[in-house]
Amino acid sequence: MIIFLYGEDGYRSRQKLNEIIKQYKKIHKTGLNLKYFDLNPVRGQGVSVKTQRKQTSNGVKEKNFQDFKEVFRIKSMFKEKKLLILENVFANKDFKEKFLAIKKDFVNSEDIILFYELKTISKDNFFNFLKNNAKCQEFQPLSNQKLKDWIKNEFEKFKIKISKSALEKLIDFVGNDLWRLSNEIKKLAAFKKKEIIETKDIELLVKSKIEADIFKTIDAISQKNKKKGLSLIKKHLQIGDNPLYLFAMINFQFRNLLVIRDLIDRGKNYWEISRLTKLHPYVVKKCYLQAKKFTLSELKEIYKLIFQIDYKIKTGRVELETGLILLISKI
């Protein structure tokens, strides 16, 4: 069986890919016949479905047709179907030519060969072959009513509703980037609990253009560089950035670090963490490296501190700006 997932909407295509992997692992519990291949002829270009390959359970480094063919032809000692995931095939002319030369071997196979493409692809002979012989699913960016329905469904997962005007404002600020929308929805849901999201909440917590410096600030905090962190926080406050937004961003980042550090300590590899957290690959990569700079107990203490200061701010015992600076100085 051949499966072909492609299109510019990497969020939904990644969800579909994860569903297939999850279903495969339910049936084939050893996981020994699940293999990943990055066929990009130039290593390091683009965002790989298995970024940091050395962190995957299989440690797969194969990137040419011969490697793939050898794995494909090896008979499983457990009589399991193989699931072979191939990315960036369309960038590899040699692979496509050699694959098509013996295409019948693959079309008639009981094993699953899954082609995963995020970039815009050329509709060449290889594309035509897949369209005619594979189970294909294209993921185009959502727009108009489909995008609105997707956002409302995501909020409903947290048992939260969003007003019509707030929905329009969120789309104006973020557009149809589902990765970022997903993160903003989680942040809004944590802020509002089970209330209705209003326009004022979007204006308060969602930036139409997130300044690069906010990420530098969070990086400094994660690296335990208090001096730099305090300096950058004060810079944000001086230029008028909303302190509640800054606090929410720090809270959100450390929540991610805590979750990822916990998964690391439970023996989960990079690929499994990416699948379980459902965060953007860039966010996972960044947080994965940051989380390793803390112990789980340290992150729990920081998250406890965030909760305590948040409570003091909401009860009026501490001014918001003071609480923010206090948080950075105590981490």
N, C-alpha and C positions, 0 to 999 in steps of 0.2 A: 504494500500500500504506500502511496506517495501523497503527502499533504503539503500544500503550498500556502503559507501565510505571508501576506505582503501589504504594503501601504504605508503612508506617512504617519498614521495615527499609531505611534508606538505604544501608547498606554493600553489601548484595547487589544492590540495584537499580542502584547506581552501577557495580558490576562488570559487570552485564549491559549497561548503557549503553555502557561502555568497550569491551566485546566487539563490540557492533554497530558502533561507530565504527571500531574497528580493522579489522573485516572490510570495511567500506565503503571505507576508505582503501587496502586491498589491491587492490581492483578499480578504484577511481576515484582514481588516484594524484595528480591535480592538487590535490585537496582544495578546489577553488574553489566547488564546489556543496554544501559542508557549511556550514550556517548555523544560528545559535543565536538564539532569541527568548526574552526574559523578559517574560511577559505580565502580571506583577504590576502592577495599576493604581497601587500606591503603591511607588515606587522605594525600594529599600533594605530592604524587609521580607523576613525569612527568609534562608536560605542559598541563593544562586543557583547553578545548575549551572555557570554561567560567571561566578563572582564576579570582580570587577575586570574588567569587559568590555573595557576598553581594552587589556588584556594579551593578549586572544585574537588569533589570526592574522587573523580577519576584522574585528575591531573593531566587531562588530555592536551596535547600540543599539536596534533595532526593538522596539516593545512594544505595537503595536496591530494590528488586523486588516488595515488597509489596507497597512501595511508588509509583513505576511506574504503577502497576496494578490499584491502586486506581485512579490515574490521568487518566489513559486510559479509565476507565469505567464511569467516571463522564460525564454526558450528557451536552453538551454545550447549554447554554440558548440562544445563538445567532444562533444556528444551523450552526456553523462553523466547518470545519474540523480541527482536532488537528494536530500540527506538534510537535512531541516528538523527541528530539535529545538526543541520548544516546552515551556517550563516555566511553572508557575503559571497555566495557562489557567483552572482552576476558580475562581480569584479574580477573573476578568475576565468579567463578565456580558455586556458589549457584544461581546466577541470570540466567545463561545459562540453568541450569537444570530445573528450575521452568518455564522459558519461553518456553522451548521445550515441557514441560508437557501439556501446553494448547496452543500450537502453532497455531492451527486452528482458535482460536479467533482473532489472529493478522493477519493472512494471508488473511482472508476474510473481514477485517476492511476497511472502507472508509477513516479512519484517516491515517496520514503519520507517520510511525515510521522510523527514520533515525539513522542508526548505523555509527558512525564515529571513525575510528581507525588510529592512526599515527604510532604506534609501530609495529614491526614484530609480526604477529599473527600465532598461531598454526592452522593447517588445521584439526580441529577436527569435531565432529558431528555438532556443532553449525555453523561452517564455511560452511560445506556442505549444511546445511539447508538454509543459506542465499544465497549461490550460486544458489540454485535451486528455491528459492521463492522470491528473492529480485531483484530489479534493481541494478546491481553491477557496480562499476567503480573503477578500480585499478589505482593508481598513482605511477608508478615506476620512479626513478630518470632519468632525461633526459641525453642523452649522444650523442656524435658525431654530426651528422648533425641536429638532432632534437633539441639539445641544442643550436647550432649556429642559427638555425631558430628562436628559442624562443627569444634569445638575440636581434637579428636584429628586430624582431617585437616589442619588448619593446622599443627600440630606436626610431622606427618609430612613436610610440605614441607621442613622443616629437618632431617629424619632424626632426629627426637627423639620420645620417647614420654613420656607423663605417667601417673603412677599414678592409680588410682581415687580415692583420698582427696585427692590434690592437685587433681584435676579438680573434685571437689565444692567444695573450698576456693576455687578460682579463680572458680567460678560464684557462690559466696557473696559473695566480695569485689566482683566486677565486675558480675554479673548478665548480661543478654543484650545488652549494648551491644557490637555487633560491632566498631565502630570502636576502642573502647578495648581490647577483647579482642585485636584484631589487634596493637595496639601492645605490649600486655603480653606476648603470645606472642613477638614479635620480641625484646623485652628479655630474656625468660627464655631464649630460644634462644641469644642472644649470651653470656649468663652461663654456661650449662651446656654449651655446645657440643653434643656428641653423647651426653650422658648422659641418664638418666631424671629427669624433673622430679618432685620429691617435695614433700610438704606444707610442709616447712621452707623450701623455695625460694619458695613462694608467700607464706608469712608474712614472709619476709625482703625480697622485692623488690616485692610487690604490696600497695598500700595499699587498705584497704576504703573509705577516704575520703581522697582526695588533697587536702592543704591547699592553699589558693590561694597561700600564700606561696612554695611551692616553685617555682611558675611565675614569681613575681616575682623569685626568686633567679636563675633561668635567664635571665630578661629582663635583669636587671642585668649578668650576665656577658656576654650577647650585645651589650649596649650599651657594653661595656668600662668599666663603672662598678665598678672593683675595690673601692672603699670600701663601696659599698652591698652588693655581692655578698658580701664578707667578713662584713659586719654581719649579713646575712640567714642566711648559712651558720652562723655562731656561734649565732644565735637558734634554728635548727633543732636544733643539737646540744644546746643548753641545755634544750630542751623534750623531749629524748629521741628525736628522729628518728634512725633507724639510719643511720650514716655511709655504709655500703655501699649503701644504697638511694639516698642523695643522690648518691653517686658514679656509680651506674648511670644515674640520671636525667640527670645532666649529660653523661655519655658518650653516651646515647641522643639527647639534644637536639643535640649538636654533630655527631653522625653525620648527622642529618637536615639540618642546615645545610650540611654539606660536600656532600652529595648534591645539594641544591637549588642551591647556588652553582655547582656543576659544570654542572648543566643550564642555568642562566641563561647561563653563559659559552659554552655550546654553542648558544645562540640559541633555546632552548626557551621558549615563552610559558607564562603561568600555567596555562592549561587543559592543555597538554601535560605540565607538571610534575605537576599533580594526578593525571593519568591514569597517568603512568609510576611515580610513587612510591607510589600507592595509599594515601596517608595521608588522614586525616580532613580535610575541607575547612577546618575551623578551624585545624588544625595547619599545613596548607600555607600558608594566608593569613599566619599568624603567622611561620612560618619564612621565607617568601618575603621579608617585610619585613626580618627580622633578618639574613638571609643577605646582603642588599645592603649591610649595614654592614661586611662583611668582604670582603677579596679572597680568591680561591681559595687562594693561597699561604699567607695568614694562617690560614685554617681547617685547611689541611694541617699547619701547624706546631702548632696547638692540638691537633689530633687525635693528632699524634705525641707531644706532651707528655702527653696523657691516657694513651696507651699506656705511656710510660716510667714514669709514676707508678704506674699499675696494676701494672706488673711489679715495681716496688720494694715495693709493698704486699704482693703475693702472695708475694714471696721474703723478707719479713720485714725488709727494709732500712729501711722507713719505716712508722710507725704509721698506721692508716687515717685518723684525724682529722687528723693532721699532714699527710698526703699530700693530703687534701681542701683544706685551707687553703693548702697550698703551690701546688696547682693554680690556685686562684682568684687568688692573688697574682701568678702568673707569666703569666696570660692577658693 
